[in-house]
Amino acid sequence: MQTLEGKGVIVTGASRGIGRATALRFAEAGAGVYLVADGPAAELEAAALECRRANDKIEPRWGVLDLAEAAAPARMVAAALEAIGRIDILVNNAGIRIRHPFGEYTAEEFDRLIAINVRAAFLASQAVLPSMRAQGGGRIIHVASQMGLVAHKDSLLYGLSKSAVIYLARAMAYELAKDNIVVNAVSPGPIMTEYNAERTRQDPSLLADRLSYLPAGRYGEPDEIARTIVLLAAATPDFMQGHNLVIDGGYTTH
């Protein structure tokens, strides 16, 4: 793993799952990390402590923020700059799922999901631009989903938001490459996060159904996505711009 010592990183949705694993990997690589989630505070504090144990040369910081609030992304960036001094890498990982058949979503559910999954990433990316430009560049990584590429039952709104995030990465890369700001996306497939672990406990048939069309024969692990995100931040060439890296165990191959 290439060192990221002296770099500052924001990871949203960092209290559990992919976000927590990503923050830990950045800490191991030597980066100063600022972890963000909407709570609970105890989970964020525990995630920060885990990062500290992984690398005692850094002092991870964290903040509880509801990114559904329009002003929250700007507050997050300001707090991170104060806490860790600089922002070289922004990982827009925070997201929620609301599952219904199409026709049963409410306007309130639409607004909240789009606010967290799309608007927060958009506004946070805008908020880091001044500091990244002043530093001579940076990296922004959006966590999308293979559901932004293929339709799935009861997940239309989630997939819609992730399609928007994939486009956001492309459009941002087109505009920001001149500033040496590298923008890409990662689209995980079925990953055994706490959310999916609970769903498969409640409905064991769900696991068998998913595995039936996963060529890899298993769910992915959060750390597999985390390692890819850190790779995008640390080791990929600047010429790799606007890419959506699909990591789905072959889900979208057929």
PyRosetta script that sets phi, psi and omega in degrees:
from pyrosetta import init, pose_from_sequence

init()
pose = pose_from_sequence("MQTLEGKGVIVTGASRGIGRATALRFAEAGAGVYLVADGPAAELEAAALECRRANDKIEPRWGVLDLAEAAAPARMVAAALEAIGRIDILVNNAGIRIRHPFGEYTAEEFDRLIAINVRAAFLASQAVLPSMRAQGGGRIIHVASQMGLVAHKDSLLYGLSKSAVIYLARAMAYELAKDNIVVNAVSPGPIMTEYNAERTRQDPSLLADRLSYLPAGRYGEPDEIARTIVLLAAATPDFMQGHNLVIDGGYTTH")
pose.set_psi(1, 125.9)
pose.set_omega(1, 176.4)
pose.set_phi(2, -64.4)
pose.set_psi(2, 141.3)
pose.set_omega(2, -179.1)
pose.set_phi(3, -70.3)
pose.set_psi(3, 146.7)
pose.set_omega(3, 174.7)
pose.set_phi(4, -122.7)
pose.set_psi(4, 26.3)
pose.set_omega(4, -179.3)
pose.set_phi(5, -59.2)
pose.set_psi(5, 135.4)
pose.set_omega(5, -179.3)
pose.set_phi(6, 86.4)
pose.set_psi(6, -7.4)
pose.set_omega(6, 178.6)
pose.set_phi(7, -89.1)
pose.set_psi(7, 149.6)
pose.set_omega(7, 176.0)
pose.set_phi(8, -112.0)
pose.set_psi(8, 135.5)
pose.set_omega(8, -173.2)
pose.set_phi(9, -131.1)
pose.set_psi(9, 134.7)
pose.set_omega(9, 167.3)
pose.set_phi(10, -105.1)
pose.set_psi(10, 130.9)
pose.set_omega(10, 172.7)
pose.set_phi(11, -124.0)
pose.set_psi(11, 119.0)
pose.set_omega(11, 177.4)
pose.set_phi(12, -92.9)
pose.set_psi(12, 157.8)
pose.set_omega(12, -174.5)
pose.set_phi(13, 61.7)
pose.set_psi(13, 40.8)
pose.set_omega(13, -167.7)
pose.set_phi(14, -95.4)
pose.set_psi(14, 5.2)
pose.set_omega(14, -176.0)
pose.set_phi(15, -81.6)
pose.set_psi(15, -17.5)
pose.set_omega(15, -177.7)
pose.set_phi(16, -160.1)
pose.set_psi(16, 173.9)
pose.set_omega(16, 172.0)
pose.set_phi(17, 59.7)
pose.set_psi(17, -139.3)
pose.set_omega(17, -176.8)
pose.set_phi(18, -61.5)
pose.set_psi(18, -41.2)
pose.set_omega(18, -178.5)
pose.set_phi(19, -62.9)
pose.set_psi(19, -44.1)
pose.set_omega(19, 179.5)
pose.set_phi(20, -64.8)
pose.set_psi(20, -44.1)
pose.set_omega(20, 178.4)
pose.set_phi(21, -62.6)
pose.set_psi(21, -36.1)
pose.set_omega(21, -179.9)
pose.set_phi(22, -68.2)
pose.set_psi(22, -45.4)
pose.set_omega(22, 177.8)
pose.set_phi(23, -58.0)
pose.set_psi(23, -41.4)
pose.set_omega(23, 180.0)
pose.set_phi(24, -63.5)
pose.set_psi(24, -43.0)
pose.set_omega(24, 179.5)
pose.set_phi(25, -65.4)
pose.set_psi(25, -38.6)
pose.set_omega(25, 176.8)
pose.set_phi(26, -65.1)
pose.set_psi(26, -39.7)
pose.set_omega(26, 178.0)
pose.set_phi(27, -62.0)
pose.set_psi(27, -43.9)
pose.set_omega(27, 178.7)
pose.set_phi(28, -60.3)
pose.set_psi(28, -31.8)
pose.set_omega(28, 179.2)
pose.set_phi(29, -81.3)
pose.set_psi(29, -2.4)
pose.set_omega(29, 174.4)
pose.set_phi(30, 98.6)
pose.set_psi(30, 3.3)
pose.set_omega(30, -178.1)
pose.set_phi(31, -79.7)
pose.set_psi(31, 149.0)
pose.set_omega(31, 168.3)
pose.set_phi(32, -77.6)
pose.set_psi(32, 125.9)
pose.set_omega(32, -173.0)
pose.set_phi(33, -115.0)
pose.set_psi(33, 141.9)
pose.set_omega(33, 173.1)
pose.set_phi(34, -120.8)
pose.set_psi(34, 113.7)
pose.set_omega(34, -174.7)
pose.set_phi(35, -97.3)
pose.set_psi(35, 135.4)
pose.set_omega(35, -177.7)
pose.set_phi(36, -131.8)
pose.set_psi(36, 137.3)
pose.set_omega(36, 170.6)
pose.set_phi(37, -159.8)
pose.set_psi(37, 170.9)
pose.set_omega(37, 179.4)
pose.set_phi(38, -89.1)
pose.set_psi(38, 14.2)
pose.set_omega(38, 176.6)
pose.set_phi(39, 111.0)
pose.set_psi(39, -179.1)
pose.set_omega(39, -4.9)
pose.set_phi(40, -70.0)
pose.set_psi(40, 155.5)
pose.set_omega(40, -177.0)
pose.set_phi(41, -58.9)
pose.set_psi(41, -36.1)
pose.set_omega(41, -178.1)
pose.set_phi(42, -61.6)
pose.set_psi(42, -36.9)
pose.set_omega(42, 179.3)
pose.set_phi(43, -68.8)
pose.set_psi(43, -41.7)
pose.set_omega(43, 177.9)
pose.set_phi(44, -64.2)
pose.set_psi(44, -42.8)
pose.set_omega(44, 179.6)
pose.set_phi(45, -62.5)
pose.set_psi(45, -40.6)
pose.set_omega(45, 178.7)
pose.set_phi(46, -66.0)
pose.set_psi(46, -38.5)
pose.set_omega(46, 177.6)
pose.set_phi(47, -65.1)
pose.set_psi(47, -41.5)
pose.set_omega(47, 177.9)
pose.set_phi(48, -63.9)
pose.set_psi(48, -39.8)
pose.set_omega(48, 178.3)
pose.set_phi(49, -64.2)
pose.set_psi(49, -38.1)
pose.set_omega(49, 177.7)
pose.set_phi(50, -62.6)
pose.set_psi(50, -40.3)
pose.set_omega(50, 176.9)
pose.set_phi(51, -63.9)
pose.set_psi(51, -40.7)
pose.set_omega(51, -179.7)
pose.set_phi(52, -64.4)
pose.set_psi(52, -39.7)
pose.set_omega(52, 178.3)
pose.set_phi(53, -67.4)
pose.set_psi(53, -30.8)
pose.set_omega(53, 179.8)
pose.set_phi(54, -72.6)
pose.set_psi(54, -26.2)
pose.set_omega(54, -178.4)
pose.set_phi(55, -153.4)
pose.set_psi(55, 101.7)
pose.set_omega(55, -175.8)
pose.set_phi(56, -78.7)
pose.set_psi(56, 4.9)
pose.set_omega(56, 176.1)
pose.set_phi(57, -87.9)
pose.set_psi(57, -9.0)
pose.set_omega(57, -178.9)
pose.set_phi(58, -117.0)
pose.set_psi(58, 162.6)
pose.set_omega(58, 177.5)
pose.set_phi(59, -126.1)
pose.set_psi(59, 88.9)
pose.set_omega(59, -178.5)
pose.set_phi(60, -61.1)
pose.set_psi(60, 143.8)
pose.set_omega(60, 176.1)
pose.set_phi(61, -121.1)
pose.set_psi(61, 160.6)
pose.set_omega(61, -177.8)
pose.set_phi(62, -149.7)
pose.set_psi(62, 159.9)
pose.set_omega(62, 178.2)
pose.set_phi(63, -149.7)
pose.set_psi(63, 139.6)
pose.set_omega(63, 176.6)
pose.set_phi(64, -90.6)
pose.set_psi(64, 119.8)
pose.set_omega(64, -179.0)
pose.set_phi(65, -144.3)
pose.set_psi(65, 137.6)
pose.set_omega(65, 172.0)
pose.set_phi(66, -91.8)
pose.set_psi(66, 103.0)
pose.set_omega(66, -175.3)
pose.set_phi(67, -72.3)
pose.set_psi(67, -1.1)
pose.set_omega(67, 171.1)
pose.set_phi(68, -71.9)
pose.set_psi(68, -19.2)
pose.set_omega(68, 177.0)
pose.set_phi(69, -77.8)
pose.set_psi(69, 133.1)
pose.set_omega(69, -173.6)
pose.set_phi(70, -59.8)
pose.set_psi(70, -34.0)
pose.set_omega(70, -176.7)
pose.set_phi(71, -85.8)
pose.set_psi(71, -9.5)
pose.set_omega(71, -173.1)
pose.set_phi(72, -64.2)
pose.set_psi(72, -42.2)
pose.set_omega(72, -179.4)
pose.set_phi(73, -59.6)
pose.set_psi(73, -41.1)
pose.set_omega(73, 178.4)
pose.set_phi(74, -66.1)
pose.set_psi(74, -39.4)
pose.set_omega(74, 177.1)
pose.set_phi(75, -64.1)
pose.set_psi(75, -38.0)
pose.set_omega(75, 179.1)
pose.set_phi(76, -61.0)
pose.set_psi(76, -47.6)
pose.set_omega(76, -178.3)
pose.set_phi(77, -64.3)
pose.set_psi(77, -42.9)
pose.set_omega(77, 178.6)
pose.set_phi(78, -61.9)
pose.set_psi(78, -42.1)
pose.set_omega(78, 179.5)
pose.set_phi(79, -66.2)
pose.set_psi(79, -39.4)
pose.set_omega(79, 179.6)
pose.set_phi(80, -65.9)
pose.set_psi(80, -41.8)
pose.set_omega(80, 178.4)
pose.set_phi(81, -61.3)
pose.set_psi(81, -40.2)
pose.set_omega(81, 178.8)
pose.set_phi(82, -68.3)
pose.set_psi(82, -37.6)
pose.set_omega(82, -173.8)
pose.set_phi(83, -79.6)
pose.set_psi(83, -41.8)
pose.set_omega(83, -173.8)
pose.set_phi(84, -118.3)
pose.set_psi(84, -2.8)
pose.set_omega(84, 169.2)
pose.set_phi(85, 91.5)
pose.set_psi(85, -29.5)
pose.set_omega(85, -179.1)
pose.set_phi(86, -159.1)
pose.set_psi(86, 159.4)
pose.set_omega(86, 177.0)
pose.set_phi(87, -129.2)
pose.set_psi(87, 109.3)
pose.set_omega(87, 177.0)
pose.set_phi(88, -99.8)
pose.set_psi(88, -25.8)
pose.set_omega(88, -174.1)
pose.set_phi(89, -138.3)
pose.set_psi(89, 131.0)
pose.set_omega(89, 174.4)
pose.set_phi(90, -119.6)
pose.set_psi(90, 123.9)
pose.set_omega(90, 176.3)
pose.set_phi(91, -111.8)
pose.set_psi(91, 107.0)
pose.set_omega(91, 178.9)
pose.set_phi(92, -88.0)
pose.set_psi(92, 89.5)
pose.set_omega(92, -175.3)
pose.set_phi(93, -107.8)
pose.set_psi(93, -22.4)
pose.set_omega(93, -174.6)
pose.set_phi(94, -58.0)
pose.set_psi(94, 137.5)
pose.set_omega(94, 178.1)
pose.set_phi(95, -168.2)
pose.set_psi(95, 157.5)
pose.set_omega(95, 175.9)
pose.set_phi(96, -129.5)
pose.set_psi(96, 160.8)
pose.set_omega(96, 174.8)
pose.set_phi(97, -121.4)
pose.set_psi(97, 138.9)
pose.set_omega(97, 170.7)
pose.set_phi(98, -129.5)
pose.set_psi(98, 116.9)
pose.set_omega(98, -171.4)
pose.set_phi(99, -105.6)
pose.set_psi(99, 119.0)
pose.set_omega(99, 172.6)
pose.set_phi(100, -149.2)
pose.set_psi(100, 157.2)
pose.set_omega(100, 164.3)
pose.set_phi(101, -64.5)
pose.set_psi(101, 147.9)
pose.set_omega(101, 176.7)
pose.set_phi(102, -60.3)
pose.set_psi(102, 134.3)
pose.set_omega(102, -174.7)
pose.set_phi(103, 110.0)
pose.set_psi(103, -12.4)
pose.set_omega(103, -176.9)
pose.set_phi(104, -115.3)
pose.set_psi(104, 2.8)
pose.set_omega(104, 177.3)
pose.set_phi(105, -77.0)
pose.set_psi(105, 144.4)
pose.set_omega(105, 175.0)
pose.set_phi(106, -95.9)
pose.set_psi(106, 161.8)
pose.set_omega(106, 176.9)
pose.set_phi(107, -62.0)
pose.set_psi(107, -36.0)
pose.set_omega(107, 179.7)
pose.set_phi(108, -66.1)
pose.set_psi(108, -40.7)
pose.set_omega(108, 177.7)
pose.set_phi(109, -65.1)
pose.set_psi(109, -41.7)
pose.set_omega(109, 177.0)
pose.set_phi(110, -58.2)
pose.set_psi(110, -50.2)
pose.set_omega(110, -176.5)
pose.set_phi(111, -61.8)
pose.set_psi(111, -43.1)
pose.set_omega(111, -177.1)
pose.set_phi(112, -68.9)
pose.set_psi(112, -44.0)
pose.set_omega(112, -178.8)
pose.set_phi(113, -64.7)
pose.set_psi(113, -44.3)
pose.set_omega(113, 179.6)
pose.set_phi(114, -66.4)
pose.set_psi(114, -35.8)
pose.set_omega(114, 179.0)
pose.set_phi(115, -61.8)
pose.set_psi(115, -43.0)
pose.set_omega(115, -177.5)
pose.set_phi(116, -80.2)
pose.set_psi(116, -46.8)
pose.set_omega(116, -171.9)
pose.set_phi(117, -77.8)
pose.set_psi(117, -28.6)
pose.set_omega(117, -174.5)
pose.set_phi(118, -119.7)
pose.set_psi(118, -56.3)
pose.set_omega(118, -173.6)
pose.set_phi(119, -63.1)
pose.set_psi(119, -39.6)
pose.set_omega(119, -179.8)
pose.set_phi(120, -62.3)
pose.set_psi(120, -42.4)
pose.set_omega(120, 177.9)
pose.set_phi(121, -64.6)
pose.set_psi(121, -41.2)
pose.set_omega(121, 178.4)
pose.set_phi(122, -61.3)
pose.set_psi(122, -50.7)
pose.set_omega(122, -175.5)
pose.set_phi(123, -72.2)
pose.set_psi(123, -36.9)
pose.set_omega(123, 177.3)
pose.set_phi(124, -64.2)
pose.set_psi(124, -39.9)
pose.set_omega(124, 178.9)
pose.set_phi(125, -64.0)
pose.set_psi(125, -40.7)
pose.set_omega(125, 175.6)
pose.set_phi(126, -63.9)
pose.set_psi(126, -39.2)
pose.set_omega(126, -175.3)
pose.set_phi(127, -67.7)
pose.set_psi(127, -29.2)
pose.set_omega(127, -179.5)
pose.set_phi(128, -84.5)
pose.set_psi(128, -9.2)
pose.set_omega(128, -174.5)
pose.set_phi(129, -58.8)
pose.set_psi(129, -47.1)
pose.set_omega(129, -177.5)
pose.set_phi(130, -57.4)
pose.set_psi(130, -44.4)
pose.set_omega(130, -178.3)
pose.set_phi(131, -71.6)
pose.set_psi(131, -38.4)
pose.set_omega(131, 178.3)
pose.set_phi(132, -64.7)
pose.set_psi(132, -41.8)
pose.set_omega(132, 178.5)
pose.set_phi(133, -64.2)
pose.set_psi(133, -40.9)
pose.set_omega(133, 179.9)
pose.set_phi(134, -64.9)
pose.set_psi(134, -30.6)
pose.set_omega(134, 179.8)
pose.set_phi(135, -84.8)
pose.set_psi(135, -8.8)
pose.set_omega(135, 179.9)
pose.set_phi(136, 94.9)
pose.set_psi(136, 10.9)
pose.set_omega(136, 176.5)
pose.set_phi(137, 143.7)
pose.set_psi(137, -177.4)
pose.set_omega(137, -179.7)
pose.set_phi(138, 176.8)
pose.set_psi(138, -176.1)
pose.set_omega(138, 179.8)
pose.set_phi(139, -132.4)
pose.set_psi(139, 133.7)
pose.set_omega(139, 175.5)
pose.set_phi(140, -124.1)
pose.set_psi(140, 127.2)
pose.set_omega(140, -177.7)
pose.set_phi(141, -124.9)
pose.set_psi(141, 121.7)
pose.set_omega(141, 177.3)
pose.set_phi(142, -98.2)
pose.set_psi(142, 133.0)
pose.set_omega(142, 175.0)
pose.set_phi(143, -94.4)
pose.set_psi(143, 109.0)
pose.set_omega(143, 179.8)
pose.set_phi(144, -100.0)
pose.set_psi(144, -133.6)
pose.set_omega(144, -179.8)
pose.set_phi(145, -171.4)
pose.set_psi(145, 151.4)
pose.set_omega(145, 172.0)
pose.set_phi(146, -63.3)
pose.set_psi(146, -18.1)
pose.set_omega(146, 175.4)
pose.set_phi(147, -72.1)
pose.set_psi(147, -9.3)
pose.set_omega(147, 169.7)
pose.set_phi(148, -79.4)
pose.set_psi(148, -5.9)
pose.set_omega(148, -178.1)
pose.set_phi(149, -114.1)
pose.set_psi(149, -29.3)
pose.set_omega(149, -178.7)
pose.set_phi(150, -131.5)
pose.set_psi(150, 147.4)
pose.set_omega(150, -179.7)
pose.set_phi(151, -78.6)
pose.set_psi(151, 152.1)
pose.set_omega(151, 178.7)
pose.set_phi(152, -147.2)
pose.set_psi(152, 147.4)
pose.set_omega(152, -177.1)
pose.set_phi(153, -57.4)
pose.set_psi(153, 134.7)
pose.set_omega(153, 174.1)
pose.set_phi(154, 63.3)
pose.set_psi(154, 20.2)
pose.set_omega(154, -175.5)
pose.set_phi(155, -130.7)
pose.set_psi(155, 24.1)
pose.set_omega(155, -174.8)
pose.set_phi(156, -60.1)
pose.set_psi(156, -45.1)
pose.set_omega(156, -175.4)
pose.set_phi(157, -68.3)
pose.set_psi(157, -41.1)
pose.set_omega(157, 177.5)
pose.set_phi(158, -62.3)
pose.set_psi(158, -47.6)
pose.set_omega(158, 179.4)
pose.set_phi(159, -62.0)
pose.set_psi(159, -38.6)
pose.set_omega(159, 176.4)
pose.set_phi(160, -58.8)
pose.set_psi(160, -45.0)
pose.set_omega(160, -179.4)
pose.set_phi(161, -65.2)
pose.set_psi(161, -37.5)
pose.set_omega(161, -178.5)
pose.set_phi(162, -74.6)
pose.set_psi(162, -31.1)
pose.set_omega(162, 171.6)
pose.set_phi(163, -61.1)
pose.set_psi(163, -40.2)
pose.set_omega(163, 178.2)
pose.set_phi(164, -64.2)
pose.set_psi(164, -38.4)
pose.set_omega(164, 179.7)
pose.set_phi(165, -66.6)
pose.set_psi(165, -39.0)
pose.set_omega(165, 177.1)
pose.set_phi(166, -62.2)
pose.set_psi(166, -44.5)
pose.set_omega(166, 177.1)
pose.set_phi(167, -64.3)
pose.set_psi(167, -39.2)
pose.set_omega(167, 179.2)
pose.set_phi(168, -56.7)
pose.set_psi(168, -43.6)
pose.set_omega(168, 179.1)
pose.set_phi(169, -60.8)
pose.set_psi(169, -43.4)
pose.set_omega(169, -178.8)
pose.set_phi(170, -65.5)
pose.set_psi(170, -47.7)
pose.set_omega(170, -176.7)
pose.set_phi(171, -67.3)
pose.set_psi(171, -39.6)
pose.set_omega(171, 177.6)
pose.set_phi(172, -63.8)
pose.set_psi(172, -43.1)
pose.set_omega(172, 179.2)
pose.set_phi(173, -59.2)
pose.set_psi(173, -41.5)
pose.set_omega(173, -179.6)
pose.set_phi(174, -60.1)
pose.set_psi(174, -37.8)
pose.set_omega(174, -177.1)
pose.set_phi(175, -88.4)
pose.set_psi(175, -28.5)
pose.set_omega(175, -168.4)
pose.set_phi(176, -104.3)
pose.set_psi(176, -6.9)
pose.set_omega(176, -179.5)
pose.set_phi(177, -57.8)
pose.set_psi(177, -34.4)
pose.set_omega(177, -179.9)
pose.set_phi(178, -63.5)
pose.set_psi(178, -21.4)
pose.set_omega(178, 178.7)
pose.set_phi(179, -94.8)
pose.set_psi(179, 8.9)
pose.set_omega(179, -176.3)
pose.set_phi(180, 61.2)
pose.set_psi(180, 31.6)
pose.set_omega(180, 174.0)
pose.set_phi(181, -105.1)
pose.set_psi(181, 114.6)
pose.set_omega(181, -174.2)
pose.set_phi(182, -95.9)
pose.set_psi(182, 124.9)
pose.set_omega(182, -175.7)
pose.set_phi(183, -123.3)
pose.set_psi(183, 126.6)
pose.set_omega(183, 176.4)
pose.set_phi(184, -143.3)
pose.set_psi(184, 170.5)
pose.set_omega(184, 177.8)
pose.set_phi(185, -127.0)
pose.set_psi(185, 155.8)
pose.set_omega(185, 173.2)
pose.set_phi(186, -122.9)
pose.set_psi(186, 132.4)
pose.set_omega(186, 179.1)
pose.set_phi(187, -118.2)
pose.set_psi(187, 95.3)
pose.set_omega(187, 177.2)
pose.set_phi(188, -70.2)
pose.set_psi(188, 149.9)
pose.set_omega(188, 167.7)
pose.set_phi(189, -91.7)
pose.set_psi(189, -151.0)
pose.set_omega(189, 179.6)
pose.set_phi(190, -63.1)
pose.set_psi(190, 117.1)
pose.set_omega(190, -177.9)
pose.set_phi(191, -120.3)
pose.set_psi(191, 138.7)
pose.set_omega(191, -177.1)
pose.set_phi(192, -81.6)
pose.set_psi(192, 68.5)
pose.set_omega(192, 171.5)
pose.set_phi(193, -79.3)
pose.set_psi(193, 175.2)
pose.set_omega(193, 176.4)
pose.set_phi(194, -58.3)
pose.set_psi(194, -38.4)
pose.set_omega(194, 179.6)
pose.set_phi(195, -60.1)
pose.set_psi(195, -51.0)
pose.set_omega(195, -177.8)
pose.set_phi(196, -72.4)
pose.set_psi(196, -31.6)
pose.set_omega(196, 176.2)
pose.set_phi(197, -62.8)
pose.set_psi(197, -41.4)
pose.set_omega(197, 179.3)
pose.set_phi(198, -67.7)
pose.set_psi(198, -40.8)
pose.set_omega(198, 179.3)
pose.set_phi(199, -62.7)
pose.set_psi(199, -42.1)
pose.set_omega(199, -179.3)
pose.set_phi(200, -72.7)
pose.set_psi(200, -27.5)
pose.set_omega(200, 173.1)
pose.set_phi(201, -66.1)
pose.set_psi(201, -41.3)
pose.set_omega(201, -178.8)
pose.set_phi(202, -72.9)
pose.set_psi(202, -30.6)
pose.set_omega(202, -177.4)
pose.set_phi(203, -138.9)
pose.set_psi(203, 85.6)
pose.set_omega(203, -177.7)
pose.set_phi(204, -57.8)
pose.set_psi(204, -26.2)
pose.set_omega(204, 179.5)
pose.set_phi(205, -65.9)
pose.set_psi(205, -23.7)
pose.set_omega(205, 179.3)
pose.set_phi(206, -63.1)
pose.set_psi(206, -41.2)
pose.set_omega(206, -179.8)
pose.set_phi(207, -62.9)
pose.set_psi(207, -47.0)
pose.set_omega(207, -179.8)
pose.set_phi(208, -62.2)
pose.set_psi(208, -38.8)
pose.set_omega(208, 179.2)
pose.set_phi(209, -63.3)
pose.set_psi(209, -47.1)
pose.set_omega(209, -179.3)
pose.set_phi(210, -63.8)
pose.set_psi(210, -44.0)
pose.set_omega(210, -177.4)
pose.set_phi(211, -65.5)
pose.set_psi(211, -23.8)
pose.set_omega(211, -177.7)
pose.set_phi(212, -65.9)
pose.set_psi(212, -24.8)
pose.set_omega(212, 178.1)
pose.set_phi(213, -123.3)
pose.set_psi(213, 22.7)
pose.set_omega(213, 172.7)
pose.set_phi(214, -104.0)
pose.set_psi(214, 105.5)
pose.set_omega(214, -178.7)
pose.set_phi(215, -54.9)
pose.set_psi(215, -32.0)
pose.set_omega(215, 179.8)
pose.set_phi(216, -68.8)
pose.set_psi(216, -17.8)
pose.set_omega(216, 176.6)
pose.set_phi(217, 77.1)
pose.set_psi(217, 13.2)
pose.set_omega(217, -179.6)
pose.set_phi(218, -161.0)
pose.set_psi(218, 162.9)
pose.set_omega(218, 167.9)
pose.set_phi(219, -72.9)
pose.set_psi(219, 153.5)
pose.set_omega(219, 171.4)
pose.set_phi(220, -79.4)
pose.set_psi(220, 168.4)
pose.set_omega(220, 178.1)
pose.set_phi(221, -108.6)
pose.set_psi(221, 147.3)
pose.set_omega(221, 179.4)
pose.set_phi(222, -52.2)
pose.set_psi(222, -36.7)
pose.set_omega(222, -177.4)
pose.set_phi(223, -66.8)
pose.set_psi(223, -26.6)
pose.set_omega(223, 177.5)
pose.set_phi(224, -66.3)
pose.set_psi(224, -35.7)
pose.set_omega(224, 176.2)
pose.set_phi(225, -75.4)
pose.set_psi(225, -40.2)
pose.set_omega(225, -179.7)
pose.set_phi(226, -59.2)
pose.set_psi(226, -45.4)
pose.set_omega(226, -179.5)
pose.set_phi(227, -63.4)
pose.set_psi(227, -34.4)
pose.set_omega(227, 177.8)
pose.set_phi(228, -68.6)
pose.set_psi(228, -41.1)
pose.set_omega(228, 178.9)
pose.set_phi(229, -62.3)
pose.set_psi(229, -44.3)
pose.set_omega(229, 178.9)
pose.set_phi(230, -65.8)
pose.set_psi(230, -36.2)
pose.set_omega(230, 175.9)
pose.set_phi(231, -60.9)
pose.set_psi(231, -44.8)
pose.set_omega(231, 177.6)
pose.set_phi(232, -59.9)
pose.set_psi(232, -36.5)
pose.set_omega(232, -177.7)
pose.set_phi(233, -77.5)
pose.set_psi(233, -31.3)
pose.set_omega(233, -167.9)
pose.set_phi(234, -108.9)
pose.set_psi(234, -31.2)
pose.set_omega(234, -165.1)
pose.set_phi(235, -128.5)
pose.set_psi(235, -7.7)
pose.set_omega(235, 179.7)
pose.set_phi(236, -83.9)
pose.set_psi(236, 150.9)
pose.set_omega(236, -178.1)
pose.set_phi(237, -70.6)
pose.set_psi(237, 153.1)
pose.set_omega(237, 177.9)
pose.set_phi(238, -61.6)
pose.set_psi(238, -20.9)
pose.set_omega(238, -178.5)
pose.set_phi(239, -73.0)
pose.set_psi(239, -12.4)
pose.set_omega(239, 177.1)
pose.set_phi(240, -85.6)
pose.set_psi(240, 97.4)
pose.set_omega(240, -172.9)
pose.set_phi(241, -127.0)
pose.set_psi(241, 134.9)
pose.set_omega(241, 173.3)
pose.set_phi(242, 71.8)
pose.set_psi(242, 21.2)
pose.set_omega(242, -177.2)
pose.set_phi(243, -88.2)
pose.set_psi(243, 148.4)
pose.set_omega(243, 171.9)
pose.set_phi(244, -114.3)
pose.set_psi(244, 105.6)
pose.set_omega(244, -176.0)
pose.set_phi(245, -87.9)
pose.set_psi(245, 112.4)
pose.set_omega(245, -177.2)
pose.set_phi(246, -90.6)
pose.set_psi(246, 125.1)
pose.set_omega(246, -179.4)
pose.set_phi(247, -127.7)
pose.set_psi(247, 88.6)
pose.set_omega(247, -166.6)
pose.set_phi(248, -136.5)
pose.set_psi(248, 17.5)
pose.set_omega(248, 178.8)
pose.set_phi(249, 62.7)
pose.set_psi(249, 20.5)
pose.set_omega(249, -179.9)
pose.set_phi(250, 90.5)
pose.set_psi(250, 7.2)
pose.set_omega(250, -176.4)
pose.set_phi(251, -52.0)
pose.set_psi(251, -43.4)
pose.set_omega(251, -174.2)
pose.set_phi(252, -94.1)
pose.set_psi(252, 12.4)
pose.set_omega(252, 179.2)
pose.set_phi(253, -81.2)
pose.set_psi(253, -10.9)
pose.set_omega(253, -176.3)
pose.set_phi(254, -149.8)
pose.dump_pdb("model.pdb")
